[in-house]
Amino acid sequence: MYLHIGQETVVPMREIVGIFDMENTTISKSTRTFLNEAERNGRVITVGDDLPKSFVVCQTEDNLQTVYISQISCATLLKRAESFRSI
């Protein structure tokens, strides 16, 4: 199964480590450091041009992490992800 995270971007559900609210989590210095490090390493993909509302951390089978910055709210992404559990 895949999760649509904005624009024309989908990510495999099995690779998702977490879905985070941009406004609430970036208050933490640890989160800002994590996001800055990911960006320095070229591991951040911005989905869309609108104001970012959430970010999705994915880890591939080769243990590489990618951070997707999405304009879709965390709550909406979580509802989409949870809808697959009932299938």
N, C-alpha and C positions, 0 to 999 in steps of 0.2 A: 504494500500500500504506500501511497505517496501523499504528502501534505502540501497543498497549494499555499504558498506564503506571500504571494503578491505578484503582480504583473504576470509574466509567463513562467514563473519559477516554481518548481516543485522539488521537494526533497524526500528521499526514502524515509519512512517512519522509523525503520530499524536503526538509522544513523542519528536520530535526534537524541541529544543528551539532555537538553532543556530548552524551554521557551520562557523568556524573561521580559518583563515590562521595562522599557527603556527609562522612563521617568523615575520609577522607584528604585531600580537597582543601581543606576549610575551615581547615586548619592554616595555609595561605598567606594572608598579608595581602591579596594581590591578589585572591584569590577572595572573601574576606569583603567587600572593597570593592565588587567586581562585584555580589555578591548584595545588599548594602545599597543600592547605586545602583538596581538593578532594582526592589527593593521600594519605594524612594522614588518611583519613576516609575510605580508601579502595574503592573509587568510580571511580578509573581510570582503564580503560581497554585498553591495547596497542594492536592494530591490526597490526600484521606483525612485521618484524624485521628490515625493511629498515628505512632510515632517515624519521622522522615524518614531514609531510607537513601541516597537518590540525588537528583540533580536533572538535568533534561533541558533543554538550551538549544535553542530553536527560533528560526529567523529566517524571517519571512514574505516574500513577494515584494516587499512595500513596505519591506523592510529593517528592520522592527521586530522586536526580540528579545523573546521571552517565556521565562520560566524556570518550569518545572514542578517542584515539590517532590513527590517520590514516596516512598511507603513500601515500594516494591519495590526490591530490591537492584540495584545496578549490573550485577552479573554476570548476573542473570536478564533484565534489560532488554537487555543486549548479546546474549545468546543468542537472545532473541525477534527482535531486529533482524537478526542474522546468518542466522536461519532463512529470511528472505525472499530472501536472495541466491541460494539454491539453487532458487528457484521461477522 
